[in-house]
Every structure is written in C-alpha cells, then in structure tokens.
Amino acid sequence: QVRLEESGGGLVQAGGSLRLSCAASGGTVSTTSMGWFRQVPGKEREFVASISWNGAFTDYVDSVKGRFTISRDNAKKTVYLQMNNLKPEDTAVYYCNVRLGRDYWGQGTQVTVSS
C-alpha cells in the first residue's frame, strides 16, 4: 500500500513562488515515474508535470513550461514541484500521483495565487 502526503501549498501573490513536496511511504515508488496534477472546483483533474524514475525525463503541461520544475529525491522517496512566477490561474488543489498497479493519490495541498 502506497501513501502519498503533499505539503507546501499556501497563499501567494502573483509572481511569487512556492515549492510543493510529496513524501511517499510503502511501495517501490523509486522504480516508477511520478507526477503532479491539479484540480479546481467544477473541473476535471489536470496533468501538470511528471518525472521518470531516475529523473532523466520530465514533462509539463504547456501552461507551466518555463515556470515550474519537477524533481525527485529517491533516497527520501520525495518528489518536488518548484513553482515560480505564479499566476492566478495556477490556483488549484495540487495532487501527487504514482501508478503502481493502480493510481495512488495524496490528499492534495491548496495553492492560492492572488492578483
């Protein structure tokens, strides 16, 4: 059983930065890719970024390219999302994801960007 716990969300002004963390326990998460998604009320959960098991490959939704950076520390079983130059449209609940036989999700962390 995999457990994911996000942290680092908060309220920030437009142009500011936040760093999200996702700590994993249980399962062999270090052998698989991990990702970040986000969701606003009334909308579907949206892919934000992913990273391969060794960090060699990353992928981003177009709207965050150049502003967000995903990284991981397999020794700590933790994946990060550095978010710079935040915009009000980045406001959402951010979720960590890993697929090990099935999708596992954390409880989410709220990011609010004020204009």
C-alpha positions in Angstrom: 0.0 0.0 0.0 1.4 3.4 -1.1 0.7 6.5 0.9 1.4 10.0 -0.6 1.5 13.1 1.5 1.7 16.6 -0.1 2.8 19.7 1.6 4.0 23.2 0.8 0.8 24.8 -0.5 -0.4 28.2 0.6 -1.4 31.7 -0.4 1.0 33.8 -2.5 0.8 36.9 -4.6 1.1 36.7 -8.4 4.7 36.5 -9.4 5.6 34.7 -6.2 7.0 31.1 -5.7 6.1 28.0 -3.8 7.7 24.6 -3.5 5.5 21.6 -3.1 6.7 18.3 -1.7 5.2 14.8 -1.9 6.5 12.3 0.5 5.8 8.6 -0.3 5.7 5.6 2.0 5.2 2.0 1.2 5.7 0.5 -2.3 8.7 0.9 -4.6 8.0 4.4 -5.9 11.7 4.9 -6.7 11.3 2.5 -9.6 8.5 4.3 -11.4 7.5 7.7 -12.7 5.6 10.2 -10.5 3.6 13.2 -11.3 1.7 16.3 -10.2 -1.9 17.1 -11.1 -4.2 19.9 -10.1 -7.9 20.5 -9.9 -10.3 23.4 -9.4 -13.9 23.0 -8.4 -16.1 22.0 -11.2 -13.3 21.0 -13.5 -11.5 17.7 -14.2 -8.2 17.0 -12.6 -5.4 18.3 -14.9 -1.9 16.9 -15.6 0.8 19.4 -14.5 4.1 17.6 -14.6 5.8 14.2 -14.5 9.2 12.8 -13.9 10.8 9.4 -14.8 12.0 7.1 -12.1 15.6 8.4 -12.4 14.8 12.0 -13.1 16.2 11.8 -16.6 12.9 12.7 -18.3 10.3 15.3 -17.4 7.1 16.5 -19.0 5.0 19.6 -18.4 1.6 20.9 -19.4 2.2 23.9 -21.8 0.8 26.4 -19.4 3.6 25.8 -16.8 6.6 25.3 -19.0 9.4 27.6 -18.1 7.8 28.4 -14.7 7.5 25.0 -12.9 10.2 22.4 -12.3 9.6 18.9 -11.1 12.4 16.9 -9.4 12.8 13.9 -7.1 15.0 12.5 -4.4 14.6 8.7 -4.4 16.6 8.3 -1.2 13.9 10.4 0.5 11.1 9.0 -1.6 10.0 12.5 -2.2 9.0 14.4 -5.4 9.0 18.2 -5.6 7.3 20.8 -7.7 9.1 24.2 -7.7 6.6 26.8 -8.9 7.9 30.2 -9.9 6.2 33.3 -11.4 2.8 32.0 -10.2 -0.3 33.3 -11.8 -3.9 33.5 -10.5 -4.9 30.7 -13.0 -2.5 28.4 -11.1 -4.9 28.4 -8.2 -6.0 24.9 -7.5 -5.6 21.9 -5.2 -2.4 20.1 -6.3 -2.2 16.3 -6.0 0.8 13.9 -6.2 0.3 10.8 -8.2 2.1 7.4 -8.7 0.9 4.4 -10.6 1.9 1.1 -9.1 -0.6 -1.4 -10.4 -3.2 1.3 -9.9 -3.2 5.1 -9.4 -2.4 6.4 -5.9 -3.2 9.9 -4.9 -2.4 12.1 -2.0 -4.9 14.2 -0.1 -3.9 17.4 -2.0 -2.5 20.7 -1.0 -4.2 24.0 -1.8 -2.4 26.7 -3.8 -4.0 30.1 -4.0 -2.5 32.9 -6.1 -3.9 36.3 -5.6 -3.7 39.0 -8.3 
